[in-house]
């Protein structure tokens, strides 16, 4: 397994608006990681992925310490 960082359009920002949200995944290839990202909650499923790249295991582990949603909204609580 390899590690990937994927940036997508995030919805729920008003009509025609979006922001970016970054996720990390374990996957066999970048295409599989992008497919996983498009299925995440709050991602605009009809838009293409903005960016994707392979990352190291250390980058993956440090990113996983904080939720992607908390990175976008620091007051987010996953209750």
HELIX and SHEET records of a PDB file:
HELIX    1   1 UNK A   30  UNK A   38  1                                   9    
HELIX    2   2 UNK A   57  UNK A   64  1                                   8    
HELIX    3   3 UNK A   68  UNK A   72  1                                   5    
SHEET    1   A 3 UNK A  19  UNK A  27  0                                        
SHEET    2   A 3 UNK A   2  UNK A  10 -1                                        
SHEET    3   A 3 UNK A  51  UNK A  55 -1                                        
END                                                                             
